[in-house]
Amino acid sequence: MKTLSAFLPALLLCLPAHLGAAAVLSVSAPGVVAPGDTFTVNVNITGVADLFGFQFDLGFDAAKLNAISSGEGSFLPVGGPTAFVPGTIDNTTGSVIFTADTLLSAVPGVSGAGILGSIDFKALAVGVSTLAPSNPVLLDSALNTIEVDLQNGSVTVRNGPTSAVPEPSFLPVIAVGLVLFAIARRVLENRNLNSRMVKIFMRPVSST
């Protein structure tokens, strides 16, 4: 037992890195949107180390959503110049495939968490669409594969307000009404005054 205890720390150091906690590739989107709304879906990475390049696909319900465009996220460019490949959009099958990005310089990869890419959508019809990442490939600066777990996202399309609508304030409405009433009364008073003045000036002058 003593011999095993002595060698255990060294054995742990020799274990492959991929046996540790995997990075997580997830999707974030607005919770609720309305038909006709445009919105952005982010594909995120957390817990990654030495990321040098990646690619992923994203699936969605083409009856509920329409993909418009895809763009580079802010995470990988932190490491230096990049070459970004926007994903190919297919609104018939409901997919954005081969969104890819890589660093160009011989530098270490980027570690931590951030946004890998963003995809703009338009909501078409009421319902819930799953946003499912697939076929991920993550490479480190030695071009070794980085293990990654996937987490789906979703967005709900529904009619009506998509956020809380503030209650109207009646005080400003009453104040405006009072101001308008005062203005109207002043106009009427001026008209009556002008009418009396006209009558006075138009009154025939009696001869003495």
C-alpha positions in Angstrom: 0.0 0.0 0.0 2.8 2.4 0.9 4.5 1.7 -2.5 1.2 2.4 -4.4 0.6 5.6 -2.5 4.1 6.8 -3.4 3.6 6.2 -7.1 -0.1 7.4 -7.3 0.7 11.1 -7.9 3.2 10.2 -10.7 0.6 7.9 -12.3 -2.0 10.7 -12.3 0.4 13.0 -14.1 0.9 10.4 -16.8 -2.8 10.0 -17.6 -3.9 11.5 -20.9 -5.4 14.9 -20.8 -8.6 13.8 -22.5 -9.5 11.7 -19.4 -10.1 14.9 -17.5 -13.2 17.1 -17.7 -14.2 17.7 -21.3 -14.9 21.1 -22.8 -18.5 22.0 -23.3 -20.0 23.3 -26.5 -23.4 24.8 -25.9 -26.0 27.0 -27.6 -27.7 30.1 -26.1 -30.7 31.9 -27.6 -33.5 34.2 -26.5 -36.1 32.3 -24.6 -39.1 33.6 -26.4 -39.5 35.5 -29.7 -42.5 36.4 -31.9 -43.1 35.5 -35.5 -41.2 37.9 -37.7 -38.6 38.6 -35.1 -34.9 38.4 -36.0 -32.6 37.2 -33.2 -29.0 35.9 -32.6 -28.0 32.4 -31.5 -24.6 32.0 -29.9 -22.5 28.8 -30.0 -20.4 28.9 -26.8 -17.4 27.0 -25.5 -16.5 26.6 -21.8 -13.6 24.8 -20.1 -11.4 24.5 -23.1 -7.6 24.7 -23.1 -5.3 25.5 -26.0 -8.0 25.8 -28.6 -6.4 26.5 -32.0 -9.2 25.6 -34.5 -12.7 24.2 -34.6 -15.7 23.4 -36.7 -19.3 22.6 -35.8 -22.8 22.2 -37.4 -26.1 23.4 -36.0 -29.5 22.0 -36.6 -32.9 23.7 -36.1 -36.6 23.3 -37.1 -36.9 24.8 -40.5 -40.7 25.1 -40.1 -40.2 27.5 -37.2 -37.0 29.3 -38.0 -35.1 30.6 -41.0 -31.3 31.0 -40.7 -30.0 34.3 -42.2 -26.3 34.5 -41.7 -23.4 33.2 -39.5 -20.5 35.1 -38.1 -17.3 34.7 -36.1 -17.4 34.7 -32.4 -15.1 36.8 -30.1 -13.3 33.9 -28.5 -10.7 32.6 -30.9 -9.5 36.0 -32.3 -8.2 36.7 -28.8 -5.3 34.5 -29.7 -4.3 36.4 -32.9 -5.3 36.6 -36.6 -7.9 34.0 -37.7 -9.4 32.5 -40.8 -13.2 32.2 -40.4 -15.4 30.1 -42.6 -19.2 31.0 -42.3 -21.4 28.0 -42.1 -23.4 26.9 -45.2 -27.1 27.5 -44.5 -29.8 25.1 -45.7 -33.3 26.3 -44.7 -34.9 23.3 -46.3 -33.3 20.7 -44.0 -32.8 23.1 -41.1 -29.0 23.2 -40.8 -26.0 25.4 -40.8 -23.0 23.2 -41.5 -19.2 23.5 -41.4 -18.9 26.7 -39.4 -15.1 26.7 -38.9 -12.4 29.0 -37.6 -8.6 28.7 -37.0 -5.7 30.7 -35.7 -3.1 31.5 -38.4 0.0 32.1 -36.4 2.2 29.5 -34.7 1.0 30.5 -31.3 -0.6 28.7 -28.3 -4.3 28.3 -28.6 -6.9 30.1 -26.5 -8.1 28.8 -23.2 -11.2 29.5 -21.1 -14.8 30.3 -22.2 -16.4 32.5 -24.9 -18.4 32.6 -28.1 -17.2 30.5 -31.0 -19.8 31.7 -33.5 -23.1 33.5 -33.9 -26.0 32.7 -36.2 -28.8 35.2 -37.0 -32.3 33.7 -37.4 -35.8 34.9 -38.3 -38.8 33.4 -36.5 -41.4 32.0 -38.9 -44.1 30.2 -37.0 -45.4 29.5 -33.5 -43.8 26.6 -31.7 -40.5 25.4 -30.1 -37.3 24.8 -32.1 -34.4 22.8 -30.7 -31.0 24.2 -31.5 -28.7 21.2 -31.7 -25.0 21.4 -32.3 -23.3 18.4 -33.9 -20.2 17.1 -35.6 -17.8 19.2 -33.5 -14.1 19.1 -34.1 -11.8 21.0 -31.7 -8.0 21.0 -32.2 -5.2 22.3 -30.0 -2.1 24.0 -31.1 -0.4 20.6 -31.7 -3.5 19.6 -33.9 -4.6 17.0 -31.3 -8.3 16.5 -30.8 -9.9 18.2 -27.8 -12.7 16.2 -26.2 -16.0 18.1 -26.0 -19.5 17.6 -24.7 -22.5 19.0 -26.5 -25.5 20.9 -25.0 -28.6 21.8 -27.0 -30.4 25.0 -26.8 -34.0 26.0 -27.8 -36.2 29.0 -28.7 -39.9 29.4 -28.4 -41.9 31.3 -31.0 -45.2 32.6 -29.8 -47.7 35.3 -30.6 -48.2 38.3 -28.3 -45.7 40.2 -26.1 -42.4 38.4 -25.5 -41.5 40.4 -22.4 -43.4 42.1 -19.6 -45.3 45.2 -20.7 -45.2 48.0 -18.2 -48.5 49.2 -16.9 -49.5 52.6 -18.2 -49.1 55.5 -15.8 -52.4 57.3 -15.4 -50.8 60.4 -13.7 -49.2 61.7 -16.9 -52.4 61.0 -18.8 -54.4 63.0 -16.3 -51.9 65.8 -16.4 -52.0 66.0 -20.2 -55.8 66.0 -20.1 -55.8 68.9 -17.6 -53.4 70.8 -19.7 -55.4 70.3 -22.9 -58.6 71.3 -21.0 -57.0 74.5 -19.8 -55.8 75.3 -23.3 -59.2 74.6 -24.8 -60.9 76.8 -22.1 -58.4 79.6 -22.7 -59.1 79.4 -26.5 -62.9 79.6 -25.8 -62.4 82.5 -23.4 -60.3 84.4 -26.0 -62.9 83.7 -28.6 -65.7 85.0 -26.3 -63.6 88.0 -25.4 -62.9 88.8 -29.1 -66.6 88.4 -29.9 -67.6 90.9 -27.1 -64.9 93.3 -28.3 -66.2 93.1 -31.9 -69.7 93.8 -30.7 -68.5 96.8 -28.7 -66.6 98.2 -31.6 -69.4 97.5 -34.0 -72.1 99.1 -31.7 -73.5 102.2 -33.4 -72.5 105.4 -31.8 -75.6 107.4 -30.7 -75.7 111.0 -31.9 -76.2 113.7 -29.3 
